[in-house]
Amino acid sequence: MVIVLAIIALLALLIGPNIWVKRVLKKHSRERKDLPGTGSELANHLIKRFELTDVSLETTEKGDHYDPTSKTIRLTESVYQGKSLTAIATAAHEFGHALQHHKAYRPLLTRTAMAKQAYYVQNAASIALLMIPFLSMIPGLAVFARIVLIFVIGSMFFSAIIHLVTLPVEFDASFGRALPILQQGDYVDQRDYSTVRKILLACALTYVSQAMIGVLNFGRWIRLLKR
């Protein structure tokens, strides 16, 4: 019974953040006619206001994010065209990353460098994963298959670590950049401040929720390795 409760608690810890983030963002995605503009209109306005002339804005299907390589703020269609608190806060959060980059915020630059390394590691891991079945079938090479599997697991763990260690970057984008901008610029009504804070927290925890899901995958591969 104790083991079952421990497993349930662990699953809640790992999956909980992802569920909470999605719930908060969806809850406040209702259109609001009293808001001054859409997420894209706010982002464009802030780009001009802070004179980030080399930053561009476009839509994406891969999740809201800022790409420091091309200096592009990418927003999903619901945020780009949306006129909701979720759209406004999310756009402000991603602009916060652009502002971090503009000001050479060191933690962001460190995360960018780590993310580039993770990209190459994940590509290598994908190739290695394809090799495992063939190595396992060749007599005498089963031990190499296990070593390759360890490398694949390590690459997943590395990705999860990147999400966790760069959490300060996300909190700074939300509460060090986006929130003051939204409050000082009167982009949202004062009565919505508490809701906006909650949405910005969800934006900051998006990477944590992804890391937690990555840990679940990591555990699955560990079990496979023990077989």
Helices and strands as residue ranges (DSSP letters): H 2-27, H 39-49, E 56-60, E 65-67, E 72-76, H 77-80, H 85-102, H 106-137, H 142-165, H 167-171, I 172-178, H 179-184, G 190-192, H 193-226
